[in-house]
Amino acid sequence: MGSTVKMLLWVWVVLDLGFCSVSLPEITDKNFIDECVREHNRARSSVNPPASDMLYMTWDEALAITARAWARRCIFDHNIYLKDVRRVHPTYSSVGENIWTGYPPSSFDTSNAIQSWVDEKQAYNYEGNRCRNVCGHYTQVVWASSYKVGCAVVLCPKGVTHFDAREGAIFVCNYATAGNMIGTKPYKSQGAPCSGCEGTCENSLCRSNERDSPKSYNWAPDWVDQDPAFTTSDYTYVSVLVTRPIALIFTFIVAYAVRYFYPNVFCYE
């Protein structure tokens, strides 16, 4: 091929790289859901001392919707609506929250993000129910009566407020019912695992068909932006879907025009 064709190919590569976006899982992604639930229950079943009343944790669609709605604001701070529970969930009496953020967004890993919360157990003393450092994320993960979780991760192209101005990812998990009640230990350690709760016992966690069953909600928080299709990460995804095909078409048009008006530019030997 001639130099013009090579140049056009180079332009396309640059366009392709320029519009490439980090792919983060959606709240409907089964692998993402399974990983969130698995990592939380892994931490809950391995607490030390062992818990007698630790409930098995399952996914909740509405909690994930709330987590995504708040994450889209790209603020490294807790949801300001948590105290008004009906604005964050249609049925539960209280909702808790953990937040992780980091950059570059390509570094996000669901298991590692949750593990960063679990690692706070090194700062927590169960007997004295006190923290040497930050440990509230850990105690929420292992709060015995918190049995539902919903998480979301969002791309923040302009950075995360109160954290860093560089492009990053923010990961939010919401819990029901909420943990971290002041003056209360996250779980009871008297007796054998599952001896303090009803139902079947699985990996030291109490299970119940009724409690663990998934529920669907025709609901969204009333504070969600009116045009969520063009907020934070979604704007980037839409721009990829729209701009990439346009750039490809433009490249082919230019290549055809060059071939038509300057046929000798394309050389084959």
TORKOL-4160 file (C-alpha; in steps of 0.2 Angstrom, whole numbers, padded with zeros to 4 digits, m for minus):
269
<pt num="1" X="0000" Y="0000" Z="0000"/>
<pt num="2" X="0005" Y="0018" Z="m0003"/>
<pt num="3" X="0009" Y="0030" Z="0011"/>
<pt num="4" X="m0008" Y="0038" Z="0010"/>
<pt num="5" X="m0016" Y="0022" Z="0015"/>
<pt num="6" X="m0004" Y="0020" Z="0029"/>
<pt num="7" X="m0007" Y="0037" Z="0035"/>
<pt num="8" X="m0026" Y="0033" Z="0035"/>
<pt num="9" X="m0023" Y="0018" Z="0045"/>
<pt num="10" X="m0013" Y="0027" Z="0058"/>
<pt num="11" X="m0027" Y="0040" Z="0059"/>
<pt num="12" X="m0039" Y="0026" Z="0063"/>
<pt num="13" X="m0028" Y="0019" Z="0076"/>
<pt num="14" X="m0027" Y="0036" Z="0085"/>
<pt num="15" X="m0046" Y="0038" Z="0084"/>
<pt num="16" X="m0049" Y="0021" Z="0090"/>
<pt num="17" X="m0037" Y="0024" Z="0105"/>
<pt num="18" X="m0044" Y="0041" Z="0108"/>
<pt num="19" X="m0062" Y="0035" Z="0110"/>
<pt num="20" X="m0058" Y="0019" Z="0119"/>
<pt num="21" X="m0067" Y="0018" Z="0136"/>
<pt num="22" X="m0064" Y="0008" Z="0152"/>
<pt num="23" X="m0077" Y="m0006" Z="0153"/>
<pt num="24" X="m0085" Y="m0007" Z="0171"/>
<pt num="25" X="m0098" Y="m0020" Z="0175"/>
<pt num="26" X="m0117" Y="m0015" Z="0176"/>
<pt num="27" X="m0128" Y="m0018" Z="0191"/>
<pt num="28" X="m0136" Y="m0032" Z="0181"/>
<pt num="29" X="m0120" Y="m0041" Z="0177"/>
<pt num="30" X="m0122" Y="m0058" Z="0184"/>
<pt num="31" X="m0103" Y="m0061" Z="0187"/>
<pt num="32" X="m0102" Y="m0044" Z="0196"/>
<pt num="33" X="m0117" Y="m0048" Z="0207"/>
<pt num="34" X="m0110" Y="m0065" Z="0211"/>
<pt num="35" X="m0093" Y="m0058" Z="0215"/>
<pt num="36" X="m0100" Y="m0045" Z="0227"/>
<pt num="37" X="m0111" Y="m0058" Z="0236"/>
<pt num="38" X="m0097" Y="m0071" Z="0237"/>
<pt num="39" X="m0084" Y="m0059" Z="0244"/>
<pt num="40" X="m0096" Y="m0052" Z="0257"/>
<pt num="41" X="m0101" Y="m0069" Z="0263"/>
<pt num="42" X="m0083" Y="m0075" Z="0262"/>
<pt num="43" X="m0079" Y="m0062" Z="0275"/>
<pt num="44" X="m0094" Y="m0065" Z="0285"/>
<pt num="45" X="m0091" Y="m0083" Z="0287"/>
<pt num="46" X="m0073" Y="m0081" Z="0293"/>
<pt num="47" X="m0075" Y="m0068" Z="0307"/>
<pt num="48" X="m0064" Y="m0071" Z="0322"/>
<pt num="49" X="m0071" Y="m0075" Z="0335"/>
<pt num="50" X="m0084" Y="m0085" Z="0326"/>
<pt num="51" X="m0102" Y="m0078" Z="0325"/>
<pt num="52" X="m0117" Y="m0087" Z="0331"/>
<pt num="53" X="m0130" Y="m0075" Z="0323"/>
<pt num="54" X="m0122" Y="m0071" Z="0306"/>
<pt num="55" X="m0135" Y="m0070" Z="0292"/>
<pt num="56" X="m0131" Y="m0076" Z="0274"/>
<pt num="57" X="m0131" Y="m0060" Z="0263"/>
<pt num="58" X="m0139" Y="m0059" Z="0246"/>
<pt num="59" X="m0142" Y="m0047" Z="0232"/>
<pt num="60" X="m0155" Y="m0033" Z="0232"/>
<pt num="61" X="m0160" Y="m0024" Z="0216"/>
<pt num="62" X="m0166" Y="m0008" Z="0224"/>
<pt num="63" X="m0150" Y="m0006" Z="0234"/>
<pt num="64" X="m0140" Y="m0008" Z="0218"/>
<pt num="65" X="m0151" Y="0005" Z="0210"/>
<pt num="66" X="m0148" Y="0017" Z="0224"/>
<pt num="67" X="m0129" Y="0013" Z="0224"/>
<pt num="68" X="m0128" Y="0017" Z="0206"/>
<pt num="69" X="m0138" Y="0033" Z="0207"/>
<pt num="70" X="m0126" Y="0040" Z="0221"/>
<pt num="71" X="m0110" Y="0033" Z="0213"/>
<pt num="72" X="m0115" Y="0043" Z="0197"/>
<pt num="73" X="m0113" Y="0059" Z="0207"/>
<pt num="74" X="m0094" Y="0055" Z="0208"/>
<pt num="75" X="m0093" Y="0061" Z="0226"/>
<pt num="76" X="m0082" Y="0052" Z="0239"/>
<pt num="77" X="m0094" Y="0055" Z="0253"/>
<pt num="78" X="m0109" Y="0046" Z="0260"/>
<pt num="79" X="m0126" Y="0047" Z="0252"/>
<pt num="80" X="m0135" Y="0062" Z="0260"/>
<pt num="81" X="m0152" Y="0054" Z="0259"/>
<pt num="82" X="m0148" Y="0039" Z="0270"/>
<pt num="83" X="m0156" Y="0046" Z="0285"/>
<pt num="84" X="m0173" Y="0047" Z="0275"/>
<pt num="85" X="m0174" Y="0029" Z="0271"/>
<pt num="86" X="m0189" Y="0029" Z="0260"/>
<pt num="87" X="m0178" Y="0040" Z="0248"/>
<pt num="88" X="m0165" Y="0026" Z="0246"/>
<pt num="89" X="m0176" Y="0010" Z="0247"/>
<pt num="90" X="m0195" Y="0006" Z="0246"/>
<pt num="91" X="m0196" Y="m0007" Z="0260"/>
<pt num="92" X="m0182" Y="m0008" Z="0272"/>
<pt num="93" X="m0181" Y="0001" Z="0288"/>
<pt num="94" X="m0163" Y="0007" Z="0287"/>
<pt num="95" X="m0149" Y="0007" Z="0274"/>
<pt num="96" X="m0130" Y="0007" Z="0277"/>
<pt num="97" X="m0116" Y="0011" Z="0264"/>
<pt num="98" X="m0098" Y="0008" Z="0260"/>
<pt num="99" X="m0088" Y="0018" Z="0247"/>
<pt num="100" X="m0072" Y="0014" Z="0238"/>
<pt num="101" X="m0063" Y="0024" Z="0225"/>
<pt num="102" X="m0047" Y="0024" Z="0215"/>
<pt num="103" X="m0038" Y="0027" Z="0199"/>
<pt num="104" X="m0035" Y="0023" Z="0185"/>
<pt num="105" X="m0052" Y="0016" Z="0183"/>
<pt num="106" X="m0044" Y="0001" Z="0174"/>
<pt num="107" X="m0037" Y="m0004" Z="0191"/>
<pt num="108" X="m0054" Y="m0008" Z="0198"/>
<pt num="109" X="m0057" Y="m0026" Z="0204"/>
<pt num="110" X="m0073" Y="m0030" Z="0213"/>
<pt num="111" X="m0064" Y="m0043" Z="0225"/>
<pt num="112" X="m0050" Y="m0031" Z="0229"/>
<pt num="113" X="m0061" Y="m0016" Z="0233"/>
<pt num="114" X="m0071" Y="m0027" Z="0245"/>
<pt num="115" X="m0055" Y="m0034" Z="0252"/>
<pt num="116" X="m0049" Y="m0017" Z="0256"/>
<pt num="117" X="m0064" Y="m0015" Z="0267"/>
<pt num="118" X="m0061" Y="m0032" Z="0275"/>
<pt num="119" X="m0043" Y="m0028" Z="0279"/>
<pt num="120" X="m0049" Y="m0015" Z="0291"/>
<pt num="121" X="m0052" Y="m0030" Z="0303"/>
<pt num="122" X="m0034" Y="m0028" Z="0308"/>
<pt num="123" X="m0039" Y="m0011" Z="0316"/>
<pt num="124" X="m0054" Y="m0018" Z="0325"/>
<pt num="125" X="m0054" Y="m0026" Z="0342"/>
<pt num="126" X="m0070" Y="m0037" Z="0345"/>
<pt num="127" X="m0069" Y="m0039" Z="0364"/>
<pt num="128" X="m0067" Y="m0020" Z="0367"/>
<pt num="129" X="m0078" Y="m0016" Z="0351"/>
<pt num="130" X="m0066" Y="m0002" Z="0346"/>
<pt num="131" X="m0055" Y="0003" Z="0332"/>
<pt num="132" X="m0037" Y="0008" Z="0332"/>
<pt num="133" X="m0040" Y="0016" Z="0315"/>
<pt num="134" X="m0054" Y="0016" Z="0302"/>
<pt num="135" X="m0064" Y="0000" Z="0303"/>
<pt num="136" X="m0082" Y="0005" Z="0300"/>
<pt num="137" X="m0081" Y="m0002" Z="0282"/>
<pt num="138" X="m0076" Y="m0019" Z="0289"/>
<pt num="139" X="m0089" Y="m0019" Z="0303"/>
<pt num="140" X="m0103" Y="m0015" Z="0290"/>
<pt num="141" X="m0097" Y="m0030" Z="0279"/>
<pt num="142" X="m0099" Y="m0042" Z="0294"/>
<pt num="143" X="m0114" Y="m0034" Z="0303"/>
<pt num="144" X="m0124" Y="m0050" Z="0307"/>
<pt num="145" X="m0141" Y="m0043" Z="0304"/>
<pt num="146" X="m0137" Y="m0034" Z="0287"/>
<pt num="147" X="m0143" Y="m0048" Z="0275"/>
<pt num="148" X="m0145" Y="m0038" Z="0259"/>
<pt num="149" X="m0132" Y="m0030" Z="0248"/>
<pt num="150" X="m0133" Y="m0020" Z="0232"/>
<pt num="151" X="m0117" Y="m0012" Z="0223"/>
<pt num="152" X="m0112" Y="m0002" Z="0208"/>
<pt num="153" X="m0096" Y="0004" Z="0200"/>
<pt num="154" X="m0096" Y="0020" Z="0190"/>
<pt num="155" X="m0083" Y="0029" Z="0179"/>
<pt num="156" X="m0079" Y="0047" Z="0184"/>
<pt num="157" X="m0071" Y="0055" Z="0169"/>
<pt num="158" X="m0068" Y="0071" Z="0178"/>
<pt num="159" X="m0062" Y="0063" Z="0194"/>
<pt num="160" X="m0070" Y="0060" Z="0211"/>
<pt num="161" X="m0075" Y="0075" Z="0222"/>
<pt num="162" X="m0066" Y="0075" Z="0238"/>
<pt num="163" X="m0053" Y="0062" Z="0232"/>
<pt num="164" X="m0044" Y="0066" Z="0216"/>
<pt num="165" X="m0047" Y="0076" Z="0200"/>
<pt num="166" X="m0040" Y="0062" Z="0189"/>
<pt num="167" X="m0051" Y="0050" Z="0179"/>
<pt num="168" X="m0056" Y="0036" Z="0191"/>
<pt num="169" X="m0069" Y="0024" Z="0197"/>
<pt num="170" X="m0081" Y="0024" Z="0212"/>
<pt num="171" X="m0088" Y="0009" Z="0220"/>
<pt num="172" X="m0103" Y="0010" Z="0231"/>
<pt num="173" X="m0112" Y="m0004" Z="0241"/>
<pt num="174" X="m0128" Y="m0002" Z="0251"/>
<pt num="175" X="m0134" Y="m0013" Z="0264"/>
<pt num="176" X="m0150" Y="m0018" Z="0273"/>
<pt num="177" X="m0153" Y="m0017" Z="0286"/>
<pt num="178" X="m0140" Y="m0004" Z="0291"/>
<pt num="179" X="m0125" Y="m0009" Z="0302"/>
<pt num="180" X="m0113" Y="0001" Z="0313"/>
<pt num="181" X="m0125" Y="0005" Z="0327"/>
<pt num="182" X="m0116" Y="0015" Z="0340"/>
<pt num="183" X="m0111" Y="0004" Z="0356"/>
<pt num="184" X="m0116" Y="m0012" Z="0348"/>
<pt num="185" X="m0105" Y="m0026" Z="0342"/>
<pt num="186" X="m0107" Y="m0032" Z="0324"/>
<pt num="187" X="m0111" Y="m0049" Z="0329"/>
<pt num="188" X="m0113" Y="m0061" Z="0343"/>
<pt num="189" X="m0100" Y="m0074" Z="0347"/>
<pt num="190" X="m0108" Y="m0084" Z="0361"/>
<pt num="191" X="m0112" Y="m0102" Z="0355"/>
<pt num="192" X="m0108" Y="m0112" Z="0339"/>
<pt num="193" X="m0110" Y="m0104" Z="0322"/>
<pt num="194" X="m0129" Y="m0102" Z="0317"/>
<pt num="195" X="m0134" Y="m0106" Z="0335"/>
<pt num="196" X="m0141" Y="m0089" Z="0337"/>
<pt num="197" X="m0153" Y="m0088" Z="0322"/>
<pt num="198" X="m0166" Y="m0099" Z="0313"/>
<pt num="199" X="m0165" Y="m0108" Z="0297"/>
<pt num="200" X="m0151" Y="m0119" Z="0289"/>
<pt num="201" X="m0133" Y="m0116" Z="0292"/>
<pt num="202" X="m0121" Y="m0114" Z="0277"/>
<pt num="203" X="m0103" Y="m0110" Z="0279"/>
<pt num="204" X="m0107" Y="m0104" Z="0297"/>
<pt num="205" X="m0120" Y="m0092" Z="0290"/>
<pt num="206" X="m0139" Y="m0093" Z="0293"/>
<pt num="207" X="m0149" Y="m0096" Z="0277"/>
<pt num="208" X="m0168" Y="m0094" Z="0275"/>
<pt num="209" X="m0178" Y="m0097" Z="0258"/>
<pt num="210" X="m0190" Y="m0082" Z="0262"/>
<pt num="211" X="m0176" Y="m0070" Z="0267"/>
<pt num="212" X="m0164" Y="m0075" Z="0253"/>
<pt num="213" X="m0176" Y="m0075" Z="0239"/>
<pt num="214" X="m0173" Y="m0061" Z="0226"/>
<pt num="215" X="m0186" Y="m0047" Z="0224"/>
<pt num="216" X="m0189" Y="m0036" Z="0209"/>
<pt num="217" X="m0194" Y="m0017" Z="0211"/>
<pt num="218" X="m0202" Y="m0005" Z="0200"/>
<pt num="219" X="m0194" Y="0009" Z="0209"/>
<pt num="220" X="m0180" Y="0022" Z="0208"/>
<pt num="221" X="m0175" Y="0036" Z="0220"/>
<pt num="222" X="m0184" Y="0052" Z="0218"/>
<pt num="223" X="m0167" Y="0062" Z="0218"/>
<pt num="224" X="m0160" Y="0053" Z="0203"/>
<pt num="225" X="m0156" Y="0065" Z="0189"/>
<pt num="226" X="m0169" Y="0068" Z="0176"/>
<pt num="227" X="m0158" Y="0063" Z="0162"/>
<pt num="228" X="m0147" Y="0048" Z="0169"/>
<pt num="229" X="m0142" Y="0043" Z="0151"/>
<pt num="230" X="m0130" Y="0057" Z="0150"/>
<pt num="231" X="m0122" Y="0057" Z="0168"/>
<pt num="232" X="m0104" Y="0053" Z="0172"/>
<pt num="233" X="m0099" Y="0035" Z="0165"/>
<pt num="234" X="m0114" Y="0033" Z="0154"/>
<pt num="235" X="m0110" Y="0049" Z="0144"/>
<pt num="236" X="m0093" Y="0041" Z="0140"/>
<pt num="237" X="m0101" Y="0025" Z="0134"/>
<pt num="238" X="m0113" Y="0034" Z="0123"/>
<pt num="239" X="m0099" Y="0044" Z="0116"/>
<pt num="240" X="m0090" Y="0028" Z="0111"/>
<pt num="241" X="m0106" Y="0020" Z="0103"/>
<pt num="242" X="m0109" Y="0036" Z="0093"/>
<pt num="243" X="m0092" Y="0043" Z="0089"/>
<pt num="244" X="m0083" Y="0027" Z="0084"/>
<pt num="245" X="m0095" Y="0022" Z="0070"/>
<pt num="246" X="m0094" Y="0040" Z="0063"/>
<pt num="247" X="m0075" Y="0040" Z="0064"/>
<pt num="248" X="m0075" Y="0023" Z="0054"/>
<pt num="249" X="m0087" Y="0029" Z="0041"/>
<pt num="250" X="m0076" Y="0045" Z="0039"/>
<pt num="251" X="m0060" Y="0035" Z="0037"/>
<pt num="252" X="m0068" Y="0025" Z="0023"/>
<pt num="253" X="m0075" Y="0041" Z="0014"/>
<pt num="254" X="m0058" Y="0049" Z="0015"/>
<pt num="255" X="m0050" Y="0033" Z="0008"/>
<pt num="256" X="m0062" Y="0032" Z="m0006"/>
<pt num="257" X="m0060" Y="0050" Z="m0011"/>
<pt num="258" X="m0041" Y="0048" Z="m0011"/>
<pt num="259" X="m0042" Y="0033" Z="m0022"/>
<pt num="260" X="m0055" Y="0041" Z="m0034"/>
<pt num="261" X="m0046" Y="0058" Z="m0036"/>
<pt num="262" X="m0028" Y="0051" Z="m0035"/>
<pt num="263" X="m0028" Y="0034" Z="m0041"/>
<pt num="264" X="m0009" Y="0033" Z="m0043"/>
<pt num="265" X="m0007" Y="0036" Z="m0024"/>
<pt num="266" X="m0011" Y="0017" Z="m0021"/>
<pt num="267" X="0003" Y="0007" Z="m0027"/>
<pt num="268" X="0004" Y="m0012" Z="m0028"/>
<pt num="269" X="0020" Y="m0021" Z="m0032"/>
